[in-house]
Amino acid sequence: MLDVPEPVQEQLFPFADNWTFATLGEWETVPLSGEKFDLIVSVNALQYINDVLGVLIQVGRQLMPDGLFMASLLGGETLRELRDAFAQAEIQTRGGISPRVSPFADVRDLGALLQRAGFALPVADVERLVVRYRDWAGLVKDLRAHGLTNVMSARSKQPLGRDTLTAVLAHYAGHHADPDGRLRARFETVYLTGWSPHESQQQPLKPGSAKTRLAEALGTTEQSLKR
């Protein structure tokens, strides 16, 4: 398991006889000592990595042939409302934007990274969830409890001014609230799976090698395009 929270670890225990736990090193290295594994799991950790492709390549090297990598991480639309509120408020009060919410990768980009890292049969799927908060304090408390505070090195070192905070609250309430006053916060979870290549896996057929027409499979009549 790679950077998997303890409560989640207990739920994963029944799926394997033996587990090895590892935390990414300071330089984003995968400390698995060259041992080969048939399964590597990462839960909500890759969104904090600068070089996601580099980590995926390292993970692939640690897998046995036909070994499986599974991961979940926050996706691109996560906290879109909060990002928008901060951007509009800082433009209004400071004349510019500073990074307040970490950038999250899009599901398409993550799927492409799996391919570039050499995984076979890569799959990237996404689950979208909108959480409704009674007030701003509830949203902030929830983000802090999940460790989703601003960790970017390029973030502004200036304290958040009262005028900027007031503008953030006003924009959020005016543009991202339901009629009952509850604030919306969007979360995207991207799920990744990829296999270490092996000759036993499904292989794509060569172009033109099909023996059955698509029209026959669909039970329809094939029509030629006029040129």
N, CA, C and O of each residue as an XYZ file, in Angstrom:
908
protein
N       0.846     -1.181      0.000
C       0.000      0.000      0.000
C       0.885      1.235      0.000
O       1.865      1.306      0.742
N       0.540      2.203     -0.831
C       1.329      3.415     -0.966
C       0.535      4.596     -0.426
O      -0.441      5.026     -1.040
N       0.958      5.126      0.736
C       0.295      6.274      1.344
C      -1.211      6.058      1.474
O      -2.000      6.876      1.000
N      -1.608      4.970      2.109
C      -3.026      4.653      2.324
C      -3.378      4.953      3.780
O      -2.729      4.426      4.683
N      -4.402      5.796      4.033
C      -4.781      6.133      5.417
C      -5.118      4.885      6.229
O      -5.612      3.897      5.686
N      -4.847      4.938      7.534
C      -5.053      3.773      8.395
C      -6.490      3.241      8.381
O      -6.667      2.025      8.306
N      -7.538      4.097      8.451
C      -8.896      3.532      8.417
C      -9.168      2.743      7.135
O      -9.892      1.748      7.156
N      -8.582      3.194      6.014
C      -8.785      2.496      4.742
C      -7.968      1.210      4.706
O      -8.396      0.223      4.108
N      -6.812      1.212      5.332
C      -5.962      0.021      5.360
C      -6.726     -1.173      5.927
O      -6.651     -2.276      5.385
N      -7.458     -0.952      7.013
C      -8.193     -2.043      7.651
C      -9.231     -2.644      6.710
O      -9.485     -3.848      6.750
N      -9.835     -1.804      5.858
C     -10.827     -2.313      4.921
C     -10.179     -3.115      3.796
O     -10.819     -3.979      3.197
N      -8.904     -2.827      3.507
C      -8.222     -3.520      2.420
C      -7.563     -4.826      2.852
O      -7.255     -5.669      2.011
N      -7.345     -5.001      4.145
C      -6.639     -6.178      4.649
C      -7.153     -7.506      4.089
O      -6.340     -8.358      3.728
N      -8.481     -7.718      4.001
C      -8.960     -9.042      3.569
C      -8.615     -9.383      2.119
O      -8.756    -10.540      1.721
N      -8.169     -8.419      1.323
C      -7.972     -8.669     -0.102
C      -6.579     -9.215     -0.422
O      -6.290     -9.491     -1.586
N      -5.722     -9.375      0.567
C      -4.388     -9.951      0.332
C      -3.892    -10.590      1.616
O      -4.297    -10.204      2.712
N      -3.014    -11.570      1.473
C      -2.457    -12.261      2.637
C      -1.386    -11.419      3.329
O      -1.278    -11.423      4.555
N      -0.600    -10.699      2.533
C       0.488     -9.896      3.095
C       0.500     -8.510      2.456
O       0.331     -8.361      1.246
N       0.705     -7.494      3.309
C       0.766     -6.119      2.826
C       2.101     -5.490      3.212
O       2.645     -5.766      4.281
N       2.615     -4.650      2.335
C       3.782     -3.823      2.637
C       3.345     -2.368      2.570
O       2.721     -1.950      1.594
N       3.669     -1.593      3.601
C       3.243     -0.196      3.661
C       4.429      0.712      3.335
O       5.542      0.487      3.809
N       4.180      1.732      2.528
C       5.252      2.642      2.117
C       4.706      4.050      1.996
O       3.549      4.255      1.628
N       5.560      5.023      2.312
C       5.250      6.439      2.163
C       6.246      7.047      1.196
O       7.447      6.792      1.294
N       5.757      7.848      0.266
C       6.650      8.460     -0.712
C       7.730      9.270     -0.019
O       7.460      9.982      0.948
N       8.961      9.156     -0.518
C      10.082      9.867      0.070
C      10.049     11.358     -0.227
O       9.194     11.837     -0.972
N      10.982     12.077      0.359
C      11.034     13.540      0.215
C      11.150     13.960     -1.239
O      10.605     14.992     -1.630
N      11.850     13.175     -2.044
C      12.046     13.495     -3.460
C      11.084     12.693     -4.344
O      11.377     12.414     -5.506
N       9.944     12.331     -3.776
C       8.898     11.616     -4.491
C       9.402     10.292     -5.055
O       9.096      9.923     -6.188
N      10.170      9.598     -4.250
C      10.633      8.261     -4.602
C       9.731      7.230     -3.939
O       9.181      7.471     -2.865
N       9.586      6.085     -4.587
C       8.768      5.003     -4.056
C       9.683      4.023     -3.313
O      10.414      3.265     -3.950
N       9.652      4.027     -1.970
C      10.624      3.251     -1.180
C      10.202      1.790     -0.982
O       9.844      1.388      0.125
N      10.248      1.007     -2.053
C       9.830     -0.390     -1.944
C      11.002     -1.352     -2.115
O      10.786     -2.551     -2.295
N      12.224     -0.859     -2.062
C      13.446     -1.665     -1.978
C      13.627     -2.660     -3.121
O      14.271     -3.694     -2.945
N      13.076     -2.363     -4.265
C      13.280     -3.220     -5.418
C      12.469     -4.497     -5.422
O      12.546     -5.275     -6.373
N      11.686     -4.728     -4.370
C      10.853     -5.933     -4.315
C       9.714     -5.822     -5.324
O       9.212     -4.729     -5.586
N       9.308     -6.962     -5.889
C       8.225     -6.974     -6.858
C       6.909     -7.351     -6.179
O       6.873     -8.224     -5.312
N       5.828     -6.679     -6.586
C       4.510     -6.891     -5.978
C       3.499     -7.231     -7.056
O       3.635     -6.815     -8.206
N       2.474     -7.998     -6.669
C       1.401     -8.293     -7.618
C       0.259     -7.291     -7.512
O      -0.638     -7.286     -8.355
N       0.283     -6.440     -6.483
C      -0.736     -5.401     -6.332
C      -0.148     -4.214     -5.572
O       0.485     -4.392     -4.531
N      -0.357     -2.998     -6.095
C       0.024     -1.771     -5.390
C      -1.197     -0.866     -5.372
O      -1.836     -0.648     -6.401
N      -1.517     -0.337     -4.185
C      -2.706      0.484     -3.986
C      -2.312      1.840     -3.423
O      -1.478      1.920     -2.521
N      -2.907      2.908     -3.952
C      -2.709      4.258     -3.419
C      -4.072      4.920     -3.271
O      -4.866      4.917     -4.211
N      -4.351      5.485     -2.105
C      -5.657      6.097     -1.832
C      -5.467      7.572     -1.487
O      -4.882      7.909     -0.457
N      -5.966      8.444     -2.355
C      -5.993      9.895     -2.136
C      -4.639     10.469     -1.725
O      -4.546     11.247     -0.776
N      -3.599     10.078     -2.445
C      -2.259     10.614     -2.175
C      -1.638     11.263     -3.399
O      -0.869     12.215     -3.264
N      -1.953     10.771     -4.591
C      -1.279     11.249     -5.795
C      -1.583     12.702     -6.117
O      -0.827     13.331     -6.858
N      -2.689     13.267     -5.571
C      -2.987     14.671     -5.876
C      -1.994     15.635     -5.237
O      -1.959     16.815     -5.585
N      -1.181     15.132     -4.293
C      -0.182     15.983     -3.657
C       1.189     15.842     -4.311
O       2.156     16.439     -3.836
N       1.295     15.067     -5.389
C       2.566     14.783     -6.033
C       2.813     15.773     -7.167
O       1.903     16.064     -7.943
N       4.025     16.289     -7.267
C       4.371     17.179     -8.371
C       4.595     16.400     -9.656
O       4.091     16.786    -10.711
N       5.346     15.307     -9.579
C       5.687     14.515    -10.758
C       4.892     13.211    -10.737
O       5.424     12.157    -10.388
N       3.614     13.289    -11.114
C       2.758     12.112    -11.090
C       3.268     11.049    -12.064
O       3.274      9.860    -11.744
N       3.694     11.479    -13.245
C       4.205     10.523    -14.228
C       5.415      9.777    -13.688
O       5.525      8.563    -13.865
N       6.328     10.491    -13.028
C       7.510      9.842    -12.470
C       7.160      8.797    -11.431
O       7.762      7.723    -11.398
N       6.185      9.103    -10.577
C       5.762      8.133     -9.554
C       5.095      6.927    -10.205
O       5.322      5.796     -9.775
N       4.278      7.145    -11.228
C       3.628      6.034    -11.911
C       4.658      5.109    -12.567
O       4.504      3.888    -12.545
N       5.695      5.690    -13.144
C       6.750      4.873    -13.752
C       7.447      4.031    -12.681
O       7.726      2.852    -12.900
N       7.730      4.641    -11.515
C       8.356      3.888    -10.425
C       7.460      2.749     -9.958
O       7.934      1.641     -9.707
N       6.154      3.028     -9.841
C       5.212      2.003     -9.409
C       5.198      0.847    -10.407
O       5.203     -0.320    -10.015
N       5.181      1.179    -11.701
C       5.170      0.139    -12.722
C       6.376     -0.774    -12.639
O       6.268     -1.973    -12.899
N       7.525     -0.219    -12.278
C       8.750     -1.016    -12.159
C       8.711     -1.944    -10.951
O       9.445     -2.931    -10.905
N       7.866     -1.638     -9.977
C       7.785     -2.461     -8.776
C       6.762     -3.582     -8.895
O       6.649     -4.422     -8.003
N       6.015     -3.595    -10.003
C       4.990     -4.612    -10.183
C       5.548     -5.839    -10.898
O       6.397     -5.737    -11.783
N       5.043     -7.005    -10.486
C       5.335     -8.225    -11.227
C       4.634     -8.157    -12.587
O       3.694     -7.380    -12.749
N       5.074     -8.956    -13.566
C       4.315     -9.041    -14.815
C       2.863     -9.413    -14.522
O       2.595    -10.327    -13.741
N       1.939     -8.710    -15.144
C       0.503     -8.884    -14.934
C       0.074     -8.440    -13.539
O      -0.992     -8.835    -13.064
N       0.900     -7.617    -12.873
C       0.520     -7.047    -11.582
C      -0.393     -5.850    -11.773
O      -0.387     -5.219    -12.829
N      -1.175     -5.540    -10.754
C      -2.213     -4.509    -10.847
C      -1.893     -3.310     -9.972
O      -1.488     -3.460     -8.819
N      -2.078     -2.120    -10.525
C      -1.986     -0.867     -9.761
C      -3.373     -0.244     -9.695
O      -4.052     -0.106    -10.712
N      -3.792      0.134     -8.473
C      -5.082      0.785     -8.263
C      -4.866      2.050     -7.438
O      -4.105      2.049     -6.471
N      -5.541      3.123     -7.830
C      -5.369      4.381     -7.101
C      -6.642      5.204     -7.167
O      -7.432      5.090     -8.104
N      -6.820      6.034     -6.153
C      -7.858      7.059     -6.179
C      -7.211      8.382     -5.812
O      -6.269      8.424     -5.020
N      -7.719      9.465     -6.389
C      -7.201     10.795     -6.080
C      -8.250     11.823     -6.472
O      -9.159     11.536     -7.250
N      -8.113     13.019     -5.926
C      -9.054     14.091     -6.235
C      -8.821     14.588     -7.656
O      -7.681     14.734     -8.098
N      -9.929     14.850     -8.371
C      -9.843     15.255     -9.767
C     -10.071     16.735     -9.995
O     -10.292     17.497     -9.053
N     -10.014     17.135    -11.258
C      -9.917     18.528    -11.668
C     -11.022     19.464    -11.206
O     -10.759     20.642    -10.966
N     -12.257     18.972    -11.076
C     -13.361     19.859    -10.708
C     -13.520     20.013     -9.194
O     -14.436     20.700     -8.742
N     -12.652     19.392     -8.413
C     -12.754     19.468     -6.954
C     -12.602     20.916     -6.475
O     -11.661     21.613     -6.856
N     -13.542     21.352     -5.638
C     -13.527     22.697     -5.035
C     -13.510     23.804     -6.080
O     -12.904     24.855     -5.873
N     -14.171     23.564     -7.186
C     -14.225     24.588     -8.239
C     -14.883     25.872     -7.726
O     -14.460     26.973     -8.080
N     -15.917     25.728     -6.893
C     -16.611     26.909     -6.365
C     -15.698     27.735     -5.469
O     -15.702     28.964     -5.534
N     -14.918     27.058     -4.632
C     -14.012     27.770     -3.735
C     -12.924     28.494     -4.521
O     -12.564     29.627     -4.202
N     -12.406     27.830     -5.551
C     -11.375     28.447     -6.393
C     -11.924     29.706     -7.072
O     -11.252     30.736     -7.134
N     -13.149     29.607     -7.577
C     -13.770     30.757     -8.244
C     -13.999     31.911     -7.275
O     -13.747     33.066     -7.617
N     -14.478     31.606     -6.064
C     -14.754     32.659     -5.083
C     -13.482     33.399     -4.683
O     -13.483     34.626     -4.589
N     -12.404     32.668     -4.448
C     -11.138     33.314     -4.087
C     -10.604     34.151     -5.241
O     -10.114     35.260     -5.027
N     -10.693     33.628     -6.464
C     -10.172     34.365     -7.612
C     -10.911     35.686     -7.790
O     -10.277     36.726     -7.968
N     -12.233     35.661     -7.744
C     -13.009     36.886     -7.931
C     -12.791     37.868     -6.786
O     -12.735     39.078     -7.004
N     -12.668     37.348     -5.564
C     -12.469     38.231     -4.410
C     -11.104     38.907     -4.457
O     -10.998     40.091     -4.138
N     -10.064     38.186     -4.844
C      -8.734     38.789     -4.880
C      -8.590     39.772     -6.037
O      -7.875     40.768     -5.920
N      -9.262     39.499     -7.147
C      -9.268     40.488     -8.232
C      -9.918     41.778     -7.760
O      -9.463     42.874     -8.086
N     -10.976     41.633     -6.995
C     -11.718     42.796     -6.517
C     -10.948     43.580     -5.461
O     -10.982     44.810     -5.473
N     -10.259     42.905     -4.553
C      -9.641     43.593     -3.417
C      -8.129     43.768     -3.534
O      -7.558     44.652     -2.894
N      -7.469     42.926     -4.353
C      -6.013     42.991     -4.444
C      -5.495     43.212     -5.856
O      -4.296     43.399     -6.063
N      -6.395     43.191     -6.817
C      -5.991     43.443     -8.186
C      -5.276     42.293     -8.857
O      -4.667     42.488     -9.909
N      -5.328     41.095     -8.288
C      -4.673     39.938     -8.876
C      -5.038     38.670     -8.139
O      -5.731     38.706     -7.121
N      -4.566     37.541     -8.661
C      -4.916     36.236     -8.110
C      -3.673     35.549     -7.567
O      -2.618     35.568     -8.202
N      -3.796     34.943     -6.394
C      -2.741     34.101     -5.848
C      -3.297     32.690     -5.685
O      -4.497     32.528     -5.464
N      -2.443     31.656     -5.789
C      -2.952     30.277     -5.695
C      -3.486     29.972     -4.297
O      -2.758     30.063     -3.309
N      -4.749     29.614     -4.229
C      -5.398     29.306     -2.951
C      -5.857     27.857     -2.865
O      -5.940     27.293     -1.774
N      -6.157     27.250     -4.018
C      -6.631     25.866     -4.060
C      -5.691     25.077     -4.957
O      -5.385     25.511     -6.068
N      -5.236     23.937     -4.496
C      -4.299     23.127     -5.266
C      -4.906     22.737     -6.607
O      -6.102     22.455     -6.685
N      -4.092     22.717     -7.667
C      -4.598     22.241     -8.960
C      -4.776     20.723     -8.937
O      -3.939     20.002     -8.394
N      -5.854     20.253     -9.519
C      -6.125     18.821     -9.580
C      -6.184     18.399    -11.041
O      -6.720     19.124    -11.879
N      -5.634     17.231    -11.346
C      -5.545     16.768    -12.727
C      -6.894     16.312    -13.249
O      -7.725     15.803    -12.497
N      -7.105     16.499    -14.548
C      -8.318     16.049    -15.213
C      -8.254     14.543    -15.443
O      -7.172     13.980    -15.607
N      -9.418     13.896    -15.456
C      -9.472     12.441    -15.609
C      -8.846     12.002    -16.933
O      -8.205     10.952    -16.986
N      -9.017     12.789    -18.008
C      -8.424     12.428    -19.302
C      -6.901     12.483    -19.229
O      -6.215     11.609    -19.759
N      -6.379     13.512    -18.571
C      -4.926     13.637    -18.444
C      -4.349     12.479    -17.634
O      -3.286     11.955    -17.965
N      -5.049     12.083    -16.577
C      -4.559     10.983    -15.746
C      -4.571      9.666    -16.515
O      -3.662      8.849    -16.366
N      -5.594      9.460    -17.331
C      -5.617      8.262    -18.160
C      -4.456      8.243    -19.141
O      -3.862      7.194    -19.391
N      -4.132      9.415    -19.700
C      -3.001      9.503    -20.622
C      -1.683      9.237    -19.905
O      -0.773      8.640    -20.480
N      -1.574      9.678    -18.648
C      -0.344      9.437    -17.885
C      -0.144      7.944    -17.623
O       0.987      7.458    -17.642
N      -1.231      7.219    -17.380
C      -1.109      5.767    -17.210
C      -0.509      5.127    -18.461
O       0.346      4.247    -18.367
N      -0.960      5.571    -19.621
C      -0.419      5.040    -20.871
C       1.051      5.403    -21.036
O       1.868      4.561    -21.410
N       1.383      6.660    -20.756
C       2.773      7.099    -20.908
C       3.698      6.370    -19.939
O       4.877      6.169    -20.232
N       3.164      5.977    -18.789
C       3.976      5.270    -17.798
C       4.158      3.797    -18.156
O       4.891      3.086    -17.468
N       3.506      3.327    -19.216
C       3.705      1.970    -19.682
C       2.728      0.941    -19.157
O       2.961     -0.259    -19.307
N       1.629      1.380    -18.539
C       0.651      0.420    -18.024
C      -0.188     -0.137    -19.166
O      -0.516      0.570    -20.119
N      -0.524     -1.396    -19.056
C      -1.403     -2.042    -20.025
C      -2.845     -1.960    -19.540
O      -3.104     -1.899    -18.338
N      -3.782     -1.958    -20.488
C      -5.216     -1.923    -20.180
C      -5.554     -0.812    -19.179
O      -6.245     -1.078    -18.195
N      -5.088      0.421    -19.399
C      -5.332      1.500    -18.431
C      -6.790      1.949    -18.436
O      -7.424      2.031    -19.489
N      -7.306      2.236    -17.258
C      -8.674      2.726    -17.115
C      -8.671      3.895    -16.125
O      -8.085      3.802    -15.046
N      -9.328      4.988    -16.499
C      -9.503      6.138    -15.603
C     -10.992      6.472    -15.562
O     -11.600      6.763    -16.592
N     -11.564      6.428    -14.382
C     -12.993      6.701    -14.212
C     -13.143      7.790    -13.162
O     -12.217      8.047    -12.393
N     -14.297      8.426    -13.129
C     -14.493      9.550    -12.213
C     -15.849      9.449    -11.525
O     -16.841      9.041    -12.129
N     -15.872      9.829    -10.254
C     -17.104      9.909     -9.459
C     -17.266     11.348     -8.997
O     -16.340     11.925     -8.427
N     -18.423     11.926     -9.236
C     -18.665     13.331     -8.896
C     -19.657     13.426     -7.743
O     -20.658     12.710     -7.700
N     -19.356     14.327     -6.809
C     -20.189     14.499     -5.616
C     -20.277     15.981     -5.283
O     -19.263     16.680     -5.260
N     -21.474     16.453     -5.027
C     -21.691     17.833     -4.576
C     -22.174     17.802     -3.134
O     -23.217     17.224     -2.826
N     -21.399     18.435     -2.251
C     -21.740     18.483     -0.827
C     -22.330     19.855     -0.523
O     -21.816     20.872     -0.990
N     -23.406     19.885      0.256
C     -24.066     21.141      0.613
C     -23.771     21.469      2.079
O     -24.037     20.667      2.974
N     -23.222     22.654      2.304
C     -22.836     23.075      3.657
C     -23.783     24.162      4.151
O     -24.234     25.025      3.399
N     -24.064     24.081      5.446
C     -24.970     25.057      6.051
C     -24.361     26.452      6.016
O     -25.065     27.440      5.808
N     -23.038     26.529      6.221
C     -22.389     27.833      6.220
C     -20.909     27.668      5.871
O     -20.420     26.551      5.701
N     -20.212     28.792      5.767
C     -18.790     28.811      5.414
C     -17.953     28.083      6.453
O     -17.016     27.366      6.103
N     -18.279     28.257      7.717
C     -17.505     27.629      8.792
C     -17.522     26.108      8.656
O     -16.510     25.454      8.907
N     -18.664     25.541      8.258
C     -18.754     24.096      8.092
C     -17.858     23.593      6.971
O     -17.235     22.539      7.094
N     -17.792     24.347      5.876
C     -16.921     23.976      4.760
C     -15.461     24.005      5.179
O     -14.718     23.060      4.913
N     -15.045     25.078      5.830
C     -13.642     25.217      6.252
C     -13.265     24.126      7.249
O     -12.184     23.546      7.148
N     -14.139     23.840      8.208
C     -13.867     22.801      9.201
C     -13.681     21.446      8.530
O     -12.793     20.681      8.905
N     -14.519     21.150      7.537
C     -14.433     19.872      6.837
C     -13.121     19.764      6.054
O     -12.472     18.718      6.073
N     -12.734     20.831      5.374
C     -11.497     20.811      4.591
C     -10.279     20.617      5.497
O      -9.368     19.860      5.162
N     -10.267     21.289      6.624
C      -9.138     21.143      7.559
C      -9.082     19.731      8.132
O      -7.997     19.175      8.304
N     -10.244     19.147      8.430
C     -10.267     17.804      9.001
C      -9.724     16.776      8.017
O      -9.201     15.742      8.433
N      -9.842     17.044      6.712
C      -9.355     16.126      5.688
C      -7.971     16.516      5.179
O      -7.484     15.937      4.208
N      -7.333     17.491      5.823
C      -5.993     17.891      5.419
C      -5.946     18.610      4.087
O      -4.923     18.571      3.403
N      -7.032     19.265      3.704
C      -7.102     19.929      2.404
C      -6.869     21.419      2.512
O      -7.507     22.206      1.813
N      -5.951     21.812      3.391
C      -5.569     23.219      3.458
C      -4.543     23.511      2.367
O      -4.066     22.597      1.695
N      -4.208     24.784      2.194
C      -3.309     25.207      1.115
C      -1.876     24.759      1.411
O      -1.256     25.252      2.353
N      -1.349     23.829      0.613
C       0.003     23.303      0.837
C       0.978     23.748     -0.252
O       2.127     23.305     -0.264
N       0.544     24.609     -1.160
C       1.395     25.009     -2.281
C       2.503     25.942     -1.822
O       2.262     26.864     -1.044
N       3.710     25.705     -2.300
C       4.843     26.550     -1.929
C       4.724     27.945     -2.525
O       5.309     28.896     -2.007
N       3.963     28.071     -3.619
C       3.820     29.369     -4.287
C       2.659     30.189     -3.729
O       2.321     31.236     -4.282
N       2.052     29.729     -2.648
C       0.911     30.461     -2.100
C       1.354     31.800     -1.508
O       2.516     31.982     -1.144
N       0.421     32.712     -1.423
C       0.705     34.022     -0.858
C       1.005     33.906      0.637
O       0.294     33.217      1.369
N       2.049     34.577      1.076
C       2.427     34.550      2.494
C       1.703     35.636      3.297
O       1.829     35.696      4.520
N       0.946     36.490      2.603
C       0.214     37.543      3.297
C      -1.031     36.979      3.973
O      -1.708     36.122      3.405
N      -1.339     37.450      5.176
C      -2.565     36.997      5.841
C      -3.792     37.373      5.009
O      -3.800     38.389      4.314
N      -4.809     36.550      5.093
C      -6.039     36.828      4.364
C      -6.738     38.023      5.000
O      -7.174     37.944      6.149
N      -6.851     39.131      4.265
C      -7.441     40.351      4.806
C      -8.937     40.232      5.000
O      -9.608     39.432      4.349
N      -9.442     41.042      5.907
C     -10.878     41.008      6.192
C     -11.686     41.389      4.954
O     -12.755     40.830      4.712
N     -11.168     42.355      4.161
C     -11.920     42.763      2.974
C     -11.984     41.637      1.938
O     -13.007     41.438      1.284
N     -10.865     40.898      1.799
C     -10.857     39.790      0.845
C     -11.784     38.669      1.300
O     -12.540     38.120      0.497
N     -11.728     38.327      2.586
C     -12.599     37.292      3.112
C     -14.066     37.667      2.940
O     -14.888     36.825      2.582
N     -14.390     38.928      3.194
C     -15.770     39.381      3.013
C     -16.208     39.214      1.569
O     -17.337     38.803      1.301
N     -15.306     39.535      0.626
C     -15.620     39.399     -0.794
C     -15.769     37.927     -1.184
O     -16.615     37.583     -2.010
N     -14.936     37.052     -0.583
C     -15.043     35.612     -0.846
C     -16.419     35.110     -0.425
O     -17.097     34.423     -1.189
N     -16.828     35.457      0.796
C     -18.116     34.996      1.315
C     -19.271     35.515      0.469
O     -20.232     34.791      0.209
N     -19.173     36.777      0.036
C     -20.247     37.362     -0.761
C     -20.357     36.686     -2.124
O     -21.461     36.397     -2.586
N     -19.222     36.433     -2.769
C     -19.258     35.797     -4.093
C     -19.735     34.347     -3.989
O     -20.517     33.883     -4.819
N     -19.262     33.641     -2.972
C     -19.675     32.236     -2.799
C     -21.184     32.160     -2.592
O     -21.869     31.357     -3.226
N     -21.693     33.004     -1.700
C     -23.128     32.986     -1.405
C     -23.955     33.438     -2.599
O     -25.082     32.981     -2.790
N     -23.393     34.339     -3.402
C     -24.143     34.868     -4.530
C     -24.134     33.989     -5.763
O     -25.044     34.072     -6.588
N     -23.107     33.139     -5.904
C     -22.959     32.369     -7.141
C     -22.962     30.845     -6.942
O     -23.180     30.101     -7.898
N     -22.724     30.382     -5.717
C     -22.595     28.949     -5.505
C     -23.414     28.479     -4.300
O     -22.975     27.616     -3.539
N     -24.594     29.048     -4.136
C     -25.486     28.651     -3.048
C     -26.843     28.258     -3.613
O     -27.277     28.792     -4.633
N     -27.502     27.333     -2.953
C     -28.852     26.922     -3.339
C     -29.874     27.909     -2.775
O     -29.534     28.732     -1.926
N     -31.122     27.831     -3.240
C     -32.149     28.760     -2.742
C     -32.315     28.750     -1.233
O     -32.726     29.756     -0.654
N     -32.000     27.621     -0.577
C     -32.139     27.576      0.879
C     -30.919     28.143      1.606
O     -30.859     28.105      2.835
N     -29.941     28.670      0.852
C     -28.774     29.304      1.461
C     -27.586     28.391      1.685
O     -26.514     28.865      2.061
N     -27.745     27.106      1.467
C     -26.619     26.180      1.666
C     -25.597     26.327      0.550
O     -25.947     26.515     -0.615
N     -24.325     26.238      0.929
C     -23.227     26.415     -0.020
C     -22.869     25.075     -0.664
O     -22.775     24.049      0.010
N     -22.671     25.107     -1.980
C     -22.294     23.898     -2.715
C     -20.768     23.797     -2.813
O     -20.079     24.795     -3.022
N     -20.261     22.577     -2.657
C     -18.841     22.295     -2.850
C     -18.717     21.010     -3.653
O     -19.214     19.958     -3.250
N     -18.055     21.110     -4.778
C     -17.932     19.969     -5.687
C     -16.656     19.178     -5.385
O     -15.593     19.757     -5.163
N     -16.777     17.857     -5.380
C     -15.622     16.975     -5.206
C     -15.639     15.928     -6.322
O     -16.676     15.331     -6.613
N     -14.487     15.719     -6.933
C     -14.324     14.689     -7.946
C     -13.297     13.678     -7.457
O     -12.204     14.056     -7.037
N     -13.639     12.402     -7.510
C     -12.682     11.352     -7.196
C     -12.398     10.568     -8.468
O     -13.309     10.017     -9.085
N     -11.131     10.525     -8.853
C     -10.717      9.780    -10.042
C     -10.151      8.429     -9.599
O      -9.337      8.358     -8.678
N     -10.590      7.369    -10.263
C     -10.108      6.021     -9.962
C      -9.258      5.528    -11.134
O      -9.686      5.572    -12.287
N      -8.061      5.061    -10.823
C      -7.125      4.602    -11.847
C      -6.820      3.124    -11.655
O      -6.627      2.663    -10.530
N      -6.777      2.393    -12.746
C      -6.293      1.008    -12.716
C      -5.402      0.795    -13.932
O      -5.689      1.283    -15.025
N      -4.335      0.070    -13.724
C      -3.429     -0.247    -14.813
C      -2.657     -1.509    -14.479
O      -2.372     -1.772    -13.311
N      -2.317     -2.290    -15.489
C      -1.642     -3.564    -15.304
C      -0.218     -3.494    -15.827
O       0.064     -2.807    -16.809
N       0.662     -4.203    -15.168
C       2.001     -4.382    -15.703
C       1.907     -5.299    -16.925
O       1.266     -6.347    -16.844
N       2.518     -4.939    -18.041
C       2.337     -5.708    -19.275
C       2.718     -7.184    -19.125
O       3.672     -7.529    -18.428
N       1.947     -8.042    -19.798
C       2.219     -9.478    -19.815
C       1.615    -10.058    -21.084
O       0.592     -9.571    -21.565
N       2.241    -11.094    -21.630
C       1.811    -11.660    -22.900
C       0.433    -12.294    -22.836
O      -0.205    -12.470    -23.874
N      -0.047    -12.644    -21.644
C      -1.355    -13.284    -21.511
C      -2.512    -12.305    -21.592
O      -3.668    -12.717    -21.684
N      -2.212    -11.001    -21.559
C      -3.282    -10.003    -21.545
C      -3.890     -9.817    -22.927
O      -3.295    -10.171    -23.944
N      -5.088     -9.253    -22.934
C      -5.762     -8.953    -24.195
C      -4.896     -8.021    -25.042
O      -4.287     -7.079    -24.535
N      -4.858     -8.309    -26.340
C      -4.084     -7.490    -27.264
C      -5.018     -6.946    -28.348
O      -5.919     -7.651    -28.802
N      -4.804     -5.692    -28.763
C      -5.649     -5.142    -29.827
C      -5.403     -5.857    -31.147
O      -4.267     -6.208    -31.466
N      -6.467     -6.072    -31.915
C      -6.339     -6.701    -33.218
C      -5.741     -5.732    -34.232
O      -5.838     -4.515    -34.075
N      -5.138     -6.269    -35.247
C      -4.563     -5.439    -36.291
C      -5.682     -4.800    -37.105
O      -6.709     -5.437    -37.337
N      -5.506     -3.553    -37.544
C      -6.535     -2.914    -38.372
C      -6.832     -3.751    -39.611
O      -5.915     -4.223    -40.283
N      -8.112     -3.931    -39.909
C      -8.509     -4.687    -41.090
C      -8.625     -6.180    -40.877
O      -8.907     -6.914    -41.825
N      -8.411     -6.657    -39.644
C      -8.451     -8.099    -39.389
C      -9.820     -8.589    -38.934
O      -9.993     -9.783    -38.688
N     -10.780     -7.703    -38.820
C     -12.117     -8.094    -38.357
C     -12.776     -9.036    -39.357
O     -12.618     -8.862    -40.565
N     -13.512    -10.028    -38.870
C     -14.186    -11.012    -39.716
C     -15.693    -10.772    -39.785
O     -16.389    -11.424    -40.563
N     -16.198     -9.845    -38.979
C     -17.628     -9.552    -38.954
C     -17.832     -8.060    -39.100
O     -17.131     -7.265    -38.475
N     -18.790     -7.680    -39.924
C     -19.084     -6.261    -40.103
C     -19.845     -5.718    -38.888
O     -20.617     -6.433    -38.249
N     -19.609     -4.444    -38.589
C     -20.303     -3.799    -37.480
C     -21.802     -3.772    -37.732
O     -22.589     -3.901    -36.794
N     -22.204     -3.606    -38.982
C     -23.630     -3.559    -39.311
C     -24.320     -4.869    -38.934
O     -25.468     -4.856    -38.490
N     -23.630     -5.999    -39.106
C     -24.210     -7.291    -38.747
C     -24.396     -7.411    -37.236
O     -25.406     -7.935    -36.768
N     -23.403     -6.918    -36.472
C     -23.512     -6.983    -35.014
C     -24.650     -6.108    -34.500
O     -25.286     -6.428    -33.496
N     -24.902     -4.997    -35.200
C     -25.950     -4.060    -34.767
C     -27.307     -4.398    -35.373
O     -28.321     -3.802    -35.010
N     -27.321     -5.359    -36.299
C     -28.580     -5.737    -36.926
C     -29.162     -4.660    -37.806
O     -30.377     -4.463    -37.829
N     -28.307     -3.954    -38.537
C     -28.750     -2.872    -39.392
C     -28.158     -3.035    -40.776
O     -27.360     -3.941    -41.018
N     -28.546     -2.165    -41.674
C     -28.067     -2.215    -43.060
C     -26.914     -1.240    -43.246
O     -27.013     -0.077    -42.855
N     -25.848     -1.697    -43.827
C     -24.687     -0.836    -44.064
C     -24.926      0.024    -45.292
O     -25.347     -0.481    -46.332
N     -24.665      1.302    -45.180
C     -24.849      2.227    -46.295
C     -23.530      2.922    -46.600
O     -22.851      3.418    -45.701
N     -23.189      2.948    -47.847
C     -21.942      3.599    -48.278
C     -22.153      5.098    -48.363
O     -23.223      5.561    -48.758
N     -21.126      5.858    -47.990
C     -21.214      7.315    -48.089
C     -20.988      7.751    -49.529
O     -20.107      7.238    -50.219
N     -21.789      8.693    -49.963
C     -21.610      9.224    -51.307
C     -20.424     10.174    -51.337
O     -20.248     10.990    -50.432
N     -19.635     10.067    -52.352
C     -18.459     10.946    -52.494
C     -18.672     11.921    -53.644
O     -17.801     12.743    -53.926
